[in-house]
Amino acid sequence: MLPAAPFASPSLGDVLASAFAAVCGDDSALALPPVRSAAVVLVDGLGTQPLTARSGHARHLVSALPGRRGVIRAPFPTTTAAALATLTTGRAAGEHGLVGYSAHDVANSRALNLLTGWDAQADPERWQAEQTLFERAAERGVEPIVVASREYATSGFTRATLRGARFIPSDTIAERLAITRALLAEDAPRLVYTYIPELDKAGHRYGVSSDAWTHRLEELDAALREPIAPAGTGALLTADHGMLDVAPHARRVIAANDELWRGVRLVAGEPRCLQLVAETPADVDAIAERWRAREGGRAWVATRAEAIEAGWFGPVAPHIVERIGDVLVAARAAVAYYDARTATEHALAMVGQHGSFSDAETRIPLARFGAFAL
């Protein structure tokens, strides 16, 4: 039996949309009160499980979590490219088209990295053609602003997901939150999005159980000691996905000559949610059956048609369908899958992982500050 898609409201797709609605005085999924300006702070990789386990290291943040309303669901697949596009458009992956860490670029017959692989052959503004919430905010007279590391200022992914916003570069957690606080304090109506990648980077390299990850959590909490949302404004803090640690023996490297690759032309997705593109339509069922026979105890294996029917990607636009792999392998155990032909030492050394349906990956916090905490 395939897992149900974690799209029950409220979810990540409601967060920035609700903050924008609050500035405009409109109703929203999160039922936020009207405010002059609003901010959303996105902490990449901050799952509810490790936050709860280390609550003593994050007292300011935990105090802003309103009980049961302090946990929402990340969309599938639980990966940054798909989740951040859902946050900034309010659309599911099947609508905005960023359907994984990498996806089938049909026109160029390749797996395209949707975070860093943009080039002259793939225009990010055409790949992700949905209007962003920042573009909508500008149309309503609300100034949209992004506060993030300078390395992201001109990236293709920024063009795909942050179009319409003014970009303010900042390279530390404390500085980004201080800028956010100052922007909200001014009189002009604003929608501010602040991105914090440091916990995700520590989690991938050292694991969410590590001292390095805990140190980054403490750094975030210290920056939240001063109230982030001045009077008349509100702020939300959430994540794009959670993460779990995958032990070295659970990183399953599939040899180049393994039968599991028979009939597979491209491998997209990520280690906890492979998206396999078949050589021909006639190969699809056989690929799925081989993976089910070998890995069915550790992963959900679904054809694209089965995944779409189960609602994994939400509504799927016709032009998006072929970007999704013909067969999906979504880990249910604490494992990750690698193609021996392409796996790098860096990828194989990665401890923290995400992409699939576990609670560790899908349960994310929603903290409320200022007027939104009332």
C-alpha positions in Angstrom: 0.0 0.0 0.0 1.4 3.4 -1.0 1.5 6.2 1.6 -1.0 9.1 1.3 0.4 12.4 0.2 1.0 14.7 3.2 -1.0 17.7 1.8 -3.6 18.1 4.5 -3.9 21.7 5.5 -2.1 23.4 7.1 1.1 22.6 5.2 4.1 24.4 4.0 2.3 25.7 0.9 0.0 27.7 3.3 2.8 29.6 5.2 4.0 32.4 2.9 0.6 32.6 1.3 -1.0 33.2 4.7 1.6 35.8 5.7 0.9 37.7 2.4 -2.8 37.5 3.0 -2.4 38.9 6.5 -0.6 42.0 5.1 -3.5 42.4 2.6 -6.1 41.9 5.3 -7.4 38.7 3.5 -8.5 35.4 4.9 -6.0 32.6 4.9 -5.5 28.9 5.7 -3.6 29.8 8.9 -6.3 32.4 9.9 -3.7 35.0 10.7 -4.7 38.5 11.9 -4.2 41.6 9.7 -0.7 43.1 10.1 1.2 46.0 8.5 4.1 43.7 7.4 4.9 40.0 7.8 8.0 37.8 7.6 8.6 34.1 7.0 11.8 32.7 8.2 12.7 29.4 6.5 15.2 27.2 8.4 16.4 24.6 5.9 16.3 21.0 7.3 14.8 21.8 10.7 12.5 18.9 11.4 10.2 18.7 14.4 11.8 15.5 15.7 15.4 16.7 16.3 14.0 20.1 17.5 11.9 18.3 20.1 14.9 16.1 21.1 17.0 19.2 21.6 14.4 21.6 23.0 16.7 22.6 25.8 19.0 24.1 23.2 16.3 26.1 21.6 14.2 27.6 24.4 13.2 30.8 22.6 12.2 29.0 19.4 10.3 26.2 21.3 8.4 28.8 23.3 7.0 30.2 20.0 5.5 26.8 19.0 1.7 26.9 19.8 1.0 23.3 20.8 -0.5 21.2 18.1 -0.6 24.1 15.7 3.2 24.2 16.0 3.6 21.2 13.7 2.7 21.2 10.0 3.6 18.9 7.0 6.3 19.3 4.4 5.2 18.5 0.8 6.5 15.5 -1.2 9.2 15.1 -2.2 10.8 16.4 1.0 13.6 18.1 -0.8 14.6 21.8 -1.0 14.0 22.5 -4.6 10.4 21.1 -4.5 9.5 22.4 -1.1 10.8 26.0 -1.5 9.0 26.3 -4.8 5.8 25.2 -3.0 6.4 27.8 -0.2 7.0 30.7 -2.6 4.2 29.8 -5.1 1.7 28.2 -2.9 1.5 25.3 -5.4 2.2 21.6 -5.2 5.2 20.1 -7.1 2.9 18.8 -9.8 1.9 22.4 -10.6 5.2 24.4 -10.2 7.2 21.6 -11.9 10.2 21.4 -9.6 9.5 17.7 -8.8 12.7 16.7 -7.0 16.4 17.5 -6.3 16.9 16.6 -9.9 14.2 15.9 -12.6 13.9 14.5 -16.1 14.7 17.3 -18.5 12.8 15.8 -21.4 13.9 18.2 -24.1 17.6 17.6 -23.4 17.3 13.9 -22.3 19.1 14.4 -19.0 18.6 14.6 -15.3 18.6 18.3 -14.4 19.8 19.4 -11.0 17.1 21.9 -10.0 19.2 23.7 -7.4 22.5 24.2 -9.2 22.2 22.8 -12.7 20.5 25.6 -14.6 22.2 26.5 -17.9 21.4 27.9 -21.3 19.4 24.8 -22.2 17.0 25.2 -19.2 15.5 28.5 -18.5 14.4 28.5 -14.8 11.6 31.0 -15.5 10.1 28.7 -18.1 10.6 25.6 -16.0 8.8 27.2 -13.1 6.3 29.4 -14.8 3.8 29.8 -11.9 3.6 33.4 -10.5 5.4 33.7 -7.3 3.8 35.2 -4.2 6.4 38.0 -4.4 5.2 38.9 -7.8 1.6 38.9 -6.5 2.6 41.0 -3.5 4.2 43.7 -5.7 0.9 43.8 -7.7 -0.9 44.5 -4.4 1.4 47.3 -3.3 3.3 45.2 -0.8 7.1 45.3 -1.1 8.6 41.8 -1.4 12.1 41.3 0.1 14.3 38.2 0.3 17.1 38.1 2.9 19.6 35.3 2.2 23.3 34.5 1.7 24.9 36.4 -1.1 25.8 33.1 -2.9 22.1 32.7 -3.9 21.5 36.3 -5.2 21.7 35.5 -8.9 21.3 31.7 -9.1 18.9 30.0 -11.5 17.0 28.6 -8.5 16.5 32.1 -7.2 15.1 33.1 -10.6 12.7 30.2 -10.6 11.4 30.6 -7.0 12.1 34.2 -5.8 11.1 36.2 -8.8 9.7 39.7 -8.0 11.5 40.2 -4.7 14.3 42.6 -3.8 17.3 40.6 -2.6 19.3 41.6 0.4 22.5 39.6 0.9 23.6 38.6 4.4 26.0 35.9 5.5 25.2 35.0 9.1 22.0 33.9 10.9 22.1 36.7 13.4 22.6 39.4 10.7 19.7 38.0 8.6 17.3 38.0 11.5 18.5 41.5 12.5 17.8 42.8 9.0 14.4 41.1 9.0 13.5 42.8 12.3 14.6 46.2 11.0 12.6 45.7 7.8 9.4 44.9 9.7 9.9 47.9 11.9 9.6 50.4 9.1 6.2 51.8 8.0 6.0 50.4 4.4 3.9 47.3 4.0 6.3 44.4 3.4 6.4 40.7 2.8 9.9 39.4 3.9 11.3 36.0 3.3 14.5 35.0 5.2 16.4 31.9 4.4 18.7 30.1 6.8 20.6 27.1 5.3 23.2 26.5 8.0 21.3 23.7 9.9 20.7 21.8 6.6 24.4 22.0 5.7 25.5 20.7 9.2 22.9 18.0 9.1 24.0 16.7 5.7 27.7 16.7 6.7 27.5 15.5 10.3 24.0 14.4 10.9 21.1 15.8 12.9 22.3 13.9 16.0 25.7 15.7 15.9 27.2 18.4 18.0 27.7 20.5 14.9 23.9 20.5 14.1 23.1 21.3 17.8 25.6 24.2 17.7 23.8 25.7 14.7 20.4 25.3 16.4 21.8 27.2 19.4 23.1 29.9 17.1 19.6 30.2 15.6 18.0 30.3 19.0 20.3 33.0 20.3 19.4 35.2 17.3 15.7 34.8 18.3 16.3 36.1 21.8 15.3 39.6 20.7 11.7 39.7 19.5 11.7 39.4 15.8 8.3 41.0 15.0 7.8 44.6 16.2 4.3 45.9 17.1 1.8 45.7 14.3 3.7 43.0 12.5 3.9 39.2 12.5 6.5 36.5 11.7 6.4 32.8 11.1 9.3 30.4 11.3 9.2 27.0 9.6 11.3 24.6 7.5 11.2 23.1 4.1 11.7 19.5 5.3 13.1 17.4 8.1 16.0 15.0 8.0 17.2 11.7 9.4 20.6 10.2 9.8 21.5 7.3 7.5 24.3 5.0 8.8 27.1 4.0 6.5 25.9 0.4 6.2 22.5 1.7 5.1 23.8 3.7 2.1 23.0 1.1 -0.5 25.3 1.5 -3.5 23.8 -0.3 -6.6 26.6 -1.6 -8.8 26.7 -0.6 -12.4 25.9 -4.1 -13.7 23.1 -4.7 -11.2 19.8 -6.0 -12.7 18.0 -3.1 -11.0 19.4 -0.8 -13.6 18.1 -3.0 -16.5 15.8 -0.9 -18.7 16.7 2.4 -16.8 18.0 5.2 -19.0 18.3 8.0 -16.4 18.3 8.2 -12.6 16.9 11.5 -11.1 15.5 12.5 -7.7 17.7 11.9 -4.7 19.0 9.0 -2.6 15.9 8.7 -0.5 13.5 9.1 -3.4 14.9 7.8 -6.7 13.1 8.7 -9.9 13.9 6.2 -12.6 13.4 7.1 -16.3 12.9 4.0 -18.5 14.4 3.3 -21.8 11.0 2.6 -23.3 7.4 2.6 -21.9 7.5 -1.2 -22.2 10.2 -1.4 -19.6 8.3 0.5 -16.8 6.4 -2.4 -15.2 9.5 -4.7 -15.3 11.7 -2.1 -13.6 9.0 -1.6 -10.9 8.7 -5.3 -10.3 12.5 -5.8 -10.0 12.8 -3.0 -7.4 9.8 -4.2 -5.5 11.2 -7.7 -5.3 14.5 -6.6 -4.0 13.7 -3.4 -2.0 10.0 -3.6 -1.2 10.8 -4.1 2.4 12.8 -0.9 2.6 11.0 1.3 0.1 7.7 2.1 -1.5 8.0 1.5 -5.2 5.5 3.1 -7.5 5.1 3.8 -11.2 4.5 7.4 -12.1 0.9 6.7 -12.8 0.5 5.1 -9.4 2.3 8.0 -7.6 0.1 10.6 -9.4 -3.1 8.7 -8.6 -2.0 8.5 -4.9 -1.6 12.3 -5.0 2.1 12.4 -4.1 2.8 15.4 -6.3 -0.6 17.1 -5.8 -2.5 18.1 -9.0 -0.1 17.4 -12.0 -0.2 19.7 -15.0 0.0 17.9 -18.4 3.4 19.6 -19.3 4.8 18.5 -15.9 4.0 14.8 -16.1 7.1 13.6 -18.0 9.4 15.4 -15.6 8.5 12.8 -13.0 10.3 9.5 -13.2 8.6 6.5 -14.7 9.3 4.6 -11.5 9.8 6.1 -8.0 11.6 4.4 -5.2 10.8 6.2 -1.9 12.7 4.9 1.1 10.6 3.9 4.1 13.5 2.5 6.2 16.5 4.6 7.2 18.3 3.9 3.9 19.6 5.8 0.9 20.2 4.5 -2.6 23.1 5.4 -4.9 24.1 4.6 -8.4 27.7 3.4 -8.4 28.2 4.8 -11.8 27.6 8.4 -10.7 27.9 8.6 -6.9 30.6 10.9 -5.7 32.6 10.6 -2.5 30.9 13.7 -1.2 27.4 12.2 -1.8 28.4 8.9 -0.2 29.7 10.6 2.9 26.4 12.4 3.5 25.0 11.6 6.9 21.7 13.5 7.1 19.2 12.7 4.3 15.7 13.5 3.2 13.3 13.2 0.3 10.7 10.6 1.3 7.7 10.2 3.6 8.9 9.4 7.1 7.8 11.6 10.0 11.4 12.7 10.4 11.2 14.2 6.9 7.7 15.5 6.7 7.0 16.9 10.2 8.2 20.5 10.4 7.7 23.3 13.0 5.6 26.4 12.6 6.6 29.0 15.2 4.6 32.2 15.5 5.9 35.6 16.6 4.5 39.1 17.2 0.8 39.6 16.1 0.8 36.0 14.8 1.4 34.6 18.3 -1.9 36.0 19.6 
